[in-house]
């Protein structure tokens, strides 16, 4: 898995904004890697048709 140093820095910024704590580069890399692996394991691609149907379903409720 190739996680760039710029991604680690962005992760550290997001972490600090969210949890009001700073973390080390090593901790940020580990957490970033875990997040990427979680997304990779759970992501299920959807077709453009299904995406459109879901948008209409959920965004349609907002218009009411």
Rosetta blueprint (number, residue, H / E / L):
1 X L
2 X L
3 X L
4 X L
5 X H
6 X H
7 X H
8 X H
9 X H
10 X H
11 X H
12 X H
13 X H
14 X H
15 X H
16 X H
17 X H
18 X H
19 X H
20 X L
21 X L
22 X L
23 X L
24 X L
25 X H
26 X H
27 X H
28 X H
29 X H
30 X H
31 X H
32 X H
33 X H
34 X H
35 X H
36 X H
37 X H
38 X H
39 X H
40 X H
41 X H
42 X H
43 X L
44 X L
45 X L
46 X L
47 X L
48 X H
49 X H
50 X H
51 X H
52 X H
53 X H
54 X H
55 X H
56 X H
57 X H
58 X H
59 X H
60 X H
61 X H
62 X H
63 X H
64 X L
